């Protein structure tokens, strides 16, 4: 029973991150935060799945490395956009 409740909570975390990603797509910072939230919920899902199935836990470290690389690339793009355009609105990017 506890395990099903944990999976349900993780799925709700994922879908709330997805909804916030869809709602806040105009601002790049909020979009990046939503993507990190989705990645964190997937991390919890992988941990629960691997602990339940007695899987190898080294894949968690690999997944965390990819999450950190995604966050660093997103922040570097955000800094470049803010330096070039002055704000993080996505609508400003298409007006060259």
Backbone as CSV, one residue per row, in Angstrom:
resi,resn,N_x,N_y,N_z,CA_x,CA_y,CA_z,C_x,C_y,C_z
1,UNK,0.820,-1.196,0.000,0.000,0.000,0.000,0.865,1.262,0.000
2,UNK,1.910,1.245,0.833,2.783,2.415,0.916,3.497,2.652,-0.407
3,UNK,3.890,1.582,-1.074,4.610,1.719,-2.332,3.717,2.336,-3.416
4,UNK,2.459,1.933,-3.471,1.550,2.514,-4.450,1.292,3.979,-4.165
5,UNK,1.229,4.340,-2.898,1.047,5.741,-2.543,2.264,6.559,-2.947
6,UNK,3.461,5.998,-2.800,4.674,6.683,-3.218,4.723,6.894,-4.714
7,UNK,4.349,5.879,-5.479,4.323,6.033,-6.935,3.280,7.056,-7.369
8,UNK,2.126,7.041,-6.715,1.087,8.005,-7.043,1.572,9.425,-6.780
9,UNK,2.268,9.624,-5.658,2.790,10.945,-5.325,3.838,11.395,-6.343
10,UNK,4.685,10.481,-6.773,5.712,10.825,-7.755,5.086,11.172,-9.102
11,UNK,4.053,10.424,-9.498,3.369,10.756,-10.756,2.692,12.118,-10.664
12,UNK,2.142,12.445,-9.506,1.533,13.763,-9.332,2.594,14.863,-9.391
13,UNK,3.780,14.610,-8.843,4.875,15.569,-8.953,5.256,15.789,-10.418
14,UNK,5.342,14.703,-11.162,5.696,14.806,-12.577,4.656,15.612,-13.347
15,UNK,3.382,15.289,-13.161,2.346,15.975,-13.928,2.179,17.430,-13.495
16,UNK,2.408,17.736,-12.221,2.356,19.144,-11.816,3.526,19.915,-12.425
17,UNK,4.685,19.292,-12.540,5.800,19.926,-13.237,5.516,20.126,-14.701
18,UNK,4.856,19.163,-15.316,4.498,19.289,-16.734,3.474,20.390,-16.954
19,UNK,2.500,20.499,-16.050,1.497,21.558,-16.165,2.149,22.927,-15.983
20,UNK,3.053,23.044,-15.014,3.733,24.327,-14.825,4.635,24.641,-16.019
21,UNK,5.210,23.620,-16.645,5.998,23.837,-17.854,5.126,24.384,-18.979
22,UNK,3.913,23.873,-19.105,3.015,24.350,-20.160,2.456,25.740,-19.852
23,UNK,2.220,26.036,-18.587,1.619,27.324,-18.236,2.619,28.475,-18.282
24,UNK,3.862,28.230,-17.894,4.852,29.295,-17.790,5.866,29.245,-18.921
25,UNK,5.414,28.990,-20.139,6.337,28.867,-21.248,6.803,30.208,-21.801
26,UNK,6.253,31.308,-21.301,6.661,32.626,-21.786,7.966,33.099,-21.166
27,UNK,8.268,32.653,-19.949,9.492,33.058,-19.261,10.469,31.890,-19.211
28,UNK,11.678,32.138,-19.628,12.662,31.074,-19.738,13.090,30.538,-18.376
29,UNK,13.209,31.393,-17.366,13.632,30.936,-16.040,12.609,29.995,-15.432
30,UNK,11.339,30.320,-15.537,10.301,29.436,-15.000,10.220,28.124,-15.786
31,UNK,10.493,28.182,-17.069,10.524,26.962,-17.875,11.663,26.053,-17.434
32,UNK,12.832,26.647,-17.184,13.964,25.843,-16.729,13.723,25.248,-15.345
33,UNK,13.099,26.017,-14.465,12.761,25.482,-13.143,11.765,24.334,-13.244
34,UNK,10.807,24.448,-14.149,9.840,23.370,-14.358,10.518,22.114,-14.902
35,UNK,11.470,22.298,-15.807,12.201,21.134,-16.330,13.028,20.465,-15.245
36,UNK,13.628,21.243,-14.364,14.376,20.659,-13.251,13.449,19.937,-12.279
37,UNK,12.265,20.469,-12.085,11.267,19.824,-11.226,10.828,18.489,-11.820
38,UNK,10.631,18.461,-13.130,10.282,17.206,-13.803,11.426,16.203,-13.675
39,UNK,12.667,16.683,-13.846,13.821,15.796,-13.704,13.953,15.252,-12.296
40,UNK,13.644,16.066,-11.298,13.704,15.603,-9.908,12.635,14.555,-9.627
41,UNK,11.444,14.736,-10.183,10.401,13.729,-9.989,10.761,12.423,-10.699
42,UNK,11.388,12.522,-11.877,11.850,11.304,-12.550,12.962,10.619,-11.768
43,UNK,13.804,11.417,-11.104,14.848,10.860,-10.252,14.237,10.058,-9.106
44,UNK,13.196,10.600,-8.469,12.518,9.866,-7.402,11.868,8.595,-7.933
45,UNK,11.320,8.665,-9.136,10.699,7.485,-9.735,11.732,6.397,-10.012
46,UNK,12.894,6.791,-10.513,13.951,5.822,-10.785,14.457,5.198,-9.490
47,UNK,14.606,6.013,-8.448,15.055,5.474,-7.161,14.059,4.450,-6.635
48,UNK,12.761,4.785,-6.662,11.755,3.837,-6.175,11.729,2.560,-7.007
49,UNK,11.847,2.695,-8.300,11.816,1.510,-9.156,13.037,0.627,-8.917
50,UNK,14.218,1.229,-8.803,15.423,0.428,-8.620,15.493,-0.209,-7.239
51,UNK,14.995,0.464,-6.232,14.986,-0.129,-4.892,13.989,-1.281,-4.830
52,UNK,12.840,-1.142,-5.494,11.839,-2.212,-5.495,12.301,-3.430,-6.274
53,UNK,13.063,-3.233,-7.333,13.441,-4.358,-8.180,14.863,-4.854,-7.927
54,UNK,15.514,-4.377,-6.908,16.879,-4.766,-6.555,17.842,-4.525,-7.707
55,UNK,17.640,-3.427,-8.386,18.497,-3.096,-9.516,19.787,-2.434,-9.072
56,UNK,20.654,-2.218,-10.014,21.910,-1.532,-9.735,21.654,-0.048,-9.557
57,UNK,22.296,0.553,-8.580,22.034,1.937,-8.253,23.019,2.902,-8.926
58,UNK,23.949,2.409,-9.740,24.885,3.309,-10.407,24.196,4.147,-11.481
59,UNK,23.067,3.700,-11.979,22.336,4.454,-13.000,21.813,5.767,-12.438
60,UNK,21.599,5.818,-11.120,21.131,7.048,-10.480,22.185,8.132,-10.618
61,UNK,23.435,7.775,-10.429,24.519,8.746,-10.562,24.611,9.266,-11.994
62,UNK,24.467,8.394,-12.950,24.485,8.807,-14.360,23.325,9.750,-14.677
63,UNK,22.149,9.447,-14.144,20.990,10.300,-14.365,21.194,11.672,-13.723
64,UNK,21.777,11.714,-12.531,22.055,12.995,-11.873,23.068,13.820,-12.654
65,UNK,24.050,13.163,-13.261,25.023,13.881,-14.084,24.327,14.543,-15.269
66,UNK,23.408,13.832,-15.917,22.674,14.416,-17.037,21.766,15.558,-16.581
67,UNK,21.166,15.435,-15.392,20.333,16.523,-14.876,21.157,17.776,-14.608
68,UNK,22.340,17.603,-14.052,23.201,18.755,-13.771,23.677,19.396,-15.074
69,UNK,24.031,18.590,-16.054,24.459,19.140,-17.352,23.327,19.913,-18.022
70,UNK,22.110,19.398,-17.922,20.958,20.098,-18.489,20.725,21.426,-17.789
71,UNK,20.856,21.440,-16.477,20.653,22.683,-15.724,21.728,23.707,-16.045
72,UNK,22.970,23.271,-16.171,24.062,24.199,-16.478,23.908,24.779,-17.876
73,UNK,23.562,23.950,-18.843,23.346,24.460,-20.209,22.171,25.426,-20.268
74,UNK,21.107,25.113,-19.553,19.962,26.008,-19.525,20.285,27.342,-18.895
75,UNK,21.036,27.330,-17.801,21.411,28.588,-17.154,22.362,29.403,-18.010
76,UNK,23.257,28.742,-18.724,24.161,29.497,-19.591,23.402,30.141,-20.754
77,UNK,22.429,29.438,-21.307,21.595,30.034,-22.353,20.782,31.183,-21.788
78,UNK,20.265,31.024,-20.574,19.495,32.090,-19.939,20.341,33.336,-19.709
79,UNK,21.568,33.175,-19.251,22.455,34.320,-19.049,22.755,35.006,-20.372
80,UNK,22.990,34.232,-21.412,23.244,34.818,-22.727,22.049,35.590,-23.265
81,UNK,20.858,35.058,-23.080,19.649,35.747,-23.550,19.424,37.028,-22.766
82,UNK,19.623,36.986,-21.455,19.417,38.187,-20.642,20.452,39.253,-20.986
83,UNK,21.683,38.864,-21.238,22.699,39.845,-21.631,22.405,40.453,-22.993
84,UNK,21.876,39.653,-23.890,21.636,40.130,-25.255,20.331,40.933,-25.374
85,UNK,19.256,40.457,-24.729,17.935,41.063,-24.915,17.429,41.831,-23.699
86,UNK,17.988,41.630,-22.523,17.588,42.387,-21.347,16.546,41.726,-20.471
87,UNK,15.850,40.704,-20.936,14.894,39.979,-20.111,14.805,38.543,-20.588
88,UNK,13.997,37.743,-19.871,13.918,36.318,-20.207,12.612,35.943,-20.904
89,UNK,11.918,36.908,-21.469,10.703,36.591,-22.212,11.067,35.881,-23.507
90,UNK,10.355,34.821,-23.783,10.638,34.037,-24.986,10.137,34.772,-26.231
91,UNK,9.108,35.589,-26.099,8.579,36.336,-27.233,9.555,37.342,-27.797
92,UNK,10.528,37.783,-26.997,11.523,38.758,-27.448,12.520,38.099,-28.394
93,UNK,12.698,36.809,-28.279,13.724,36.103,-29.049,13.429,36.080,-30.544
94,UNK,12.165,36.103,-30.923,11.836,35.988,-32.340,11.793,37.325,-33.062
95,UNK,12.049,38.432,-32.382,11.958,39.749,-33.020,13.351,40.278,-33.345
96,UNK,13.947,39.766,-34.413,15.276,40.236,-34.806,15.130,41.328,-35.782
